[in-house]
């Protein structure tokens, strides 16, 4: 998973560099049009962006090995180790400014992710179908609500809300992915989970690219990763009846504190500028 973290950081870097090399006025990942389709085909010819996509595939393969064996509430937080590499590359290569408070917040997020994994053990996957459909319905409502808010906001807050939507979708994708390994899964449910898994990751990827297009790498990557961790953490306990331990809660609290240190002040300042 440390290897996963490194490849993920490199992939995020190549995505950002690749997107910077195209005309931002010609492409929007959240709108479907003929012009956007042509711009996306042009992006596919960009070798730097394609390298980022290749690293994403490598991440996916590594992730499957881990997810099949361990709890999703354990594996998904460990993925967040990529934050160190993402912030490091954003600072050194993309020349993004990161203050001491943001470094502390990122460190707390990483420490929290590590604490969650201390007592990790391999386990059999069992899907609680009733809890699954209830949880899925709530997540769909949250995503729709978030996107409605996004349409009413000015561009100043764009990177935050698009990143949140991407993170939620990635988190749900992890739950669908974990569900594919359930011992009590019938063929019909396997097909449904597979479709939901592909759809959620596709939409998460699209919205993630949209956030990278207009947002800062050190902000977008952190937000996407945090929400993609929180959703499987809760979903794993509710849907797969995974262990509910003090260490897991402690790790989650550290992650939440890290989020507050990274974003509370920034969002407030951003809103003031937008209002002016």
N, C-alpha and C positions, 0 to 999 in steps of 0.2 A: 504493500500500500504506500510505502515511501516512494517506490518507483512510480506508482500511479500519480502521486502528488507532484513529482518532478515533471512528468510528461504532460500533466494537466496545466502546469504553470507555463511550460514552453508552448503548448498549444494555444493558450490564451494570448500569449505574447504575439504569436504569428497571426492569430485572428485579428488582433488590433492593428498590427503593422499592415496586413493585407487590406483591411478596410480603409486605412488611411491613404492607400495608394489609388483609390477610386474616387470618382466625383460623387460626393455625398448628396448632391442635389438630384441625382438620377436614380437613386435606389431607396426604397423604404420597405423594411421587412414586415411591416404591419399593414401594408396596403397591397391589394392584388390588382395588377394592371399589366398591360402588354409591355409598357416601358420598364416596369420593375422586373418582369421576366427576362427581358433582354439584358438588363443590368446585372441580374443574377448569373446569367450565362457568361457574361464578361468576367464576373468574379471567379467563376469556376476555372477560368484560364490563368488566374493569378497563382503562381507556384507557391508563394509564401502563405496565402490563405489555404491552399490545398494541403500544405504541410501541417497546418493547424488541424485540419480535418483528419489527417492520418494519425496524428497523436491522439485525437479524440477516439478513434477506433481502437488504438492500443489500450487506452484507458478502459474502454468498454469490455474488452476481453479480460483484462486483469480484474475488473470489478465483478464479472460473472463468477470467476473462481471463488472470490471471497464471499459473495452474496449467497451462493449455493450452500456454503458450509456454516456461515455464522448468521447471527441475528441482524436484521436490517437496522435496528436501533443501535447496533454496535458498528457495523461496517460503514454506514453512511456518515456518521460523525468523523470517522477516521479519514474519510476522503478529504475532509476539510484541512488536512495537513498541507494541501496545495496552496493555502493562503500565504504561507511563508514565501514560496517561490513566486507567486503572483505579485505580491507586494514588492519583493526584491527586484523583480524584472521591471515592474512599473517605475520603481525609484531609480534604478541604475541605467536602464536602456531607454524607457519612454520619458525619463526626466520629469516624472510626476512628483509633486511635493507631498510629503507625508510627515506630519508633526509627531511630537513625542506621545501625545495622547492617542493618536491613531496606532502607533507602534505598540503601546501598552494594551489597547483594545484588541489588536490582532493577536498579541501574545496570549491574552486571556482566552480568546476563542480557541487557539491551538491547544493550550493547556487543558481547557474543558473537553475538547475532543479526545485528547489522550486519556484523561481520567475516565471517560465513559467506557473506554475499551479495556481497562485494566483487568477486569474479571471475565473477559470474553471467553465463551466456550462454544464448541460446535453443537448444533441442536437441530432437531427435526422441525420442519415447517408445517404448521397447521393453520388453515385459514378459517376464521369465524365469519361465515357468509353474511349473517345479519348485521354485524358490526361493520363489515366491509361496505355494504350498500349505504348504511347511514353515514359513515365517514366520507364516502365518495360524494354523496349529495351535498354535504356541508362544504367540501372543498370546491365543488363546482360553483356554489353560491358565492364563495369568497373570491374566486377568480373573476366571475362576471361582475361582481361589485367593484373589484379593484380596477377592471378595465373601463367600467362606466366612469369612475372617478378620473381615470387617465384621460378620457376624451374631453373632460371639462377643465383640465389643467393647462397651464402654459408650458412652454418648452423647458423652463427652468427646473421643473420637477420631473421631467421625462425619464431620466436615467433611473430614478428611484423606483417608480411604479412599474415600469417595464421590467426591471430587474426582479422585483418582487413576484410578478406574474411568472416569469421564467423560473424562478426558484421553486414556487409552489408546484408548477408543472413537472419539474425535474423530481421533486419529492414524491409526487403521486406516481411518476414513472417508476421510481424505485420500489414502491409498494406493489405495483402491478408486476414488476419484474420478480420480486421476491415471491409473489403469489404463484408464479409459474412453477415453483419448486415445491408447492404444497403437496403433502401426502394424501390429502382427502379431496383432491381436485378432480372433478369429472371432465370429460372431453369438451362438453359445451362451455363450461366455465373457463377452461384453458384457452379456447378460441377467443372468448370475450376479453380475458385478461391480456392476451397477446395483442389484440387490436387496440385496447386502451393503452397498453405499454408503448406501442409504436406511435400512436397518435399523440400521447402526452409528451414523449421525448421530442417528436418532430416540432410540435408547437413551442416547447421549451427552448429548443435550439433556435427557432425563428425569432422568438422574442429576445433571446439572449444576444443574438447577432444585432438586432435592432438597438439594444441597449449599448452594445460595444460601439455601434456606428456613431452615436451621439454622446455617449457618456465616457467617463474616465475609467480606465482599466482597474485602478485600485478601489473604485467604488462599486462598479458593476460586478466584478468577480466576487467580492466579499458578500454583497447582498444576495446574489444568486446562490452562493454556497451556504449561507446561513439559513435561508428559507428552505433550501433543498435538504438540509439536515433536520430542521425542526419538524417538518411534516412527517418524514419516516420515523423519527423518534417517537412521536405521539401515535402515529399509525401502527407502528410495530407492536406497541404495548396493547393497543385497543383491538387491532385486527388479528394479529398473530399471537396474542396473549404472551408476549415476551416478558422477560423478567423486569420487575420494577424495583430497582436498587437505589440505595442512597448515593452511591458513586455516580450513577447515571444522572440523578437529579442535581448533584453538585456540579457535574460537568455542564449540564444544561444551564444552570444559573450563571456560571462563568461565561458561557457563550452569550447569554443575554446582556450581561454587564459589558462585555466586549462590544456588542452592537451599540449600546447606549453611548459608550465612549467614542465610537467612530462616527455616529450619525446624528445624535440629538442636537448638538450645536450647529452642525453643518446644515441640516434641514431647516432649522430656524432662521439662519442667516440667508439661505437660499430663498425662503418665502418672503423675507423682508425686501430683498432685492427685486423679486418678481412683482411685489405689490407696488414698489416705487415706480 
